[in-house]
Amino acid sequence: MSRFSGKVFVITGSSQGLGRAIASRVLSEGGSVVLNSRSQNKSEGLLESFKQYSERVIYVSADVTKPEQAKMLIERSIERFGRIDALINNAGMSAFGNLEDTEPSVIKEIIDSNLTGSLYMSHYAIPHLKKSKGSIEFISSLAAIHGLGSYSLYSSVKLAYIGAVQSLRKELHDYNVHVGAIYLGFTKNDTVKRTLNAKGELEPVPVRKGLPISSQDESAQVVLNQIYKRKTIVVQSLLGKANFIVNRIFPRIIHVVLLNQYRKMMKS
Ligand SMILES: NC(=O)c1ccc[n+]([C@@H]2O[C@H](COP(=O)([O-])OP(=O)(O)OC[C@H]3O[C@@H](n4cnc5c(N)ncnc54)[C@H](OP(=O)(O)O)[C@@H]3O)[C@@H](O)[C@H]2O)c1
């Protein structure tokens, strides 16, 4: 019997990147998956790539920042599979640029796609997760351990997940619903991945030189092990764990290290 047999996962933002890798793992371990992204035109190729699991996978195009579409995504999942065991709040745009230079529309887009969308999805999924005693998982980032210069929006929303986890653990404790977040380490990006600059233009993601980068499948396994073991907080990678611990005890050291990194980046 496979680990996720009979379990239904709703994974937002799963047409590419980490979300797709998580979907692939869940399917290969016997679970069912509701794939999602905004663009309907991605559905055909995506479903084709998972055709060996066609009985256990559907694709629902929905923008999670719109409450009616988040609701529809949950309703379609229930119509097809009759239950939801895990909601993975994975969809989210990234952005870089100093806050002073950033267009208000970009501020809104980053908050909506990462935070508002995750809260809408959780809101509509909770009644079903109470029935299944399931899980809500938030995909945070090492950028949430300590705010990074030029990533104030991204660090803000990813850190906000931790507050959501802490509150939801109280609200859902007596229903035995697991709530967790992962400080995801650097993970290989799809070549098509884009990030928003301060003006709101989509740009290729900068190459991360000299940093340890996990494969998408490695990161997917860490996320799924966390859900399976019902852990609250997981920090991925040695670098992440070291940062997390030092930041807890000596936050000023991490501030100074990151300030120097920021200054170097601004000069280059
Ligand atoms: N890659 C890393 O190193 C890394 C590190 C730490 C944390 N993370 C986090 O991991 C998650 C996945 O990252 P990734 O690198 O796989 O990102 P990605 O390649 O940019 O994929 C993002 C996915 O989200 C979808 N999406 C975006 N906005 C959406 C919305 N409003 N509603 C529904 N779907 C939406 C995109 O499809 P459409 O554009 O078609 O909607 C796409 O499928 C993100 O939350 C990211 O912040 C990544």
The ligand as a Gaussian input file, in Angstrom:
#p B3LYP/6-31G(d) Opt

LIG

0 1
 N       12.245000      27.992000      -6.225000
 C       12.793000      28.323000      -5.066000
 O       14.025000      28.339000      -4.890000
 C       11.892000      28.682000      -3.906000
 C       12.496000      28.941000      -2.658000
 C       11.673000      29.242000      -1.575000
 C       10.313000      29.285000      -1.718000
 N        9.749000      29.048000      -2.951000
 C        8.282000      29.106000      -3.051000
 O        7.818000      27.903000      -3.637000
 C        6.615000      28.149000      -4.378000
 C        6.767000      27.607000      -5.791000
 O        7.907000      28.219000      -6.376000
 P        8.333000      27.907000      -7.886000
 O        9.761000      28.249000      -8.005000
 O        7.887000      26.542000      -8.275000
 O        7.436000      29.021000      -8.652000
 P        7.025000      29.168000     -10.198000
 O        7.872000      28.325000     -11.078000
 O        6.971000      30.638000     -10.447000
 O        5.530000      28.581000     -10.228000
 C        4.486000      29.296000      -9.656000
 C        3.182000      28.611000      -9.991000
 O        2.119000      29.359000      -9.381000
 C        1.126000      29.657000     -10.373000
 N        0.469000      30.884000      -9.936000
 C        1.010000      32.120000      -9.774000
 N        0.080000      32.976000      -9.332000
 C       -1.075000      32.266000      -9.185000
 C       -2.388000      32.592000      -8.767000
 N       -2.713000      33.851000      -8.410000
 N       -3.325000      31.621000      -8.728000
 C       -3.014000      30.338000      -9.087000
 N       -1.784000      29.971000      -9.512000
 C       -0.827000      30.931000      -9.554000
 C        1.914000      29.711000     -11.688000
 O        1.136000      29.470000     -12.855000
 P        0.334000      30.670000     -13.637000
 O        1.308000      31.798000     -13.805000
 O       -0.110000      30.047000     -14.902000
 O       -0.811000      31.017000     -12.756000
 C        2.858000      28.522000     -11.470000
 O        2.182000      27.311000     -11.716000
 C        6.399000      29.670000      -4.319000
 O        5.489000      29.969000      -3.278000
 C        7.782000      30.201000      -3.969000
 O        7.733000      31.446000      -3.309000
 C       10.518000      28.749000      -4.044000

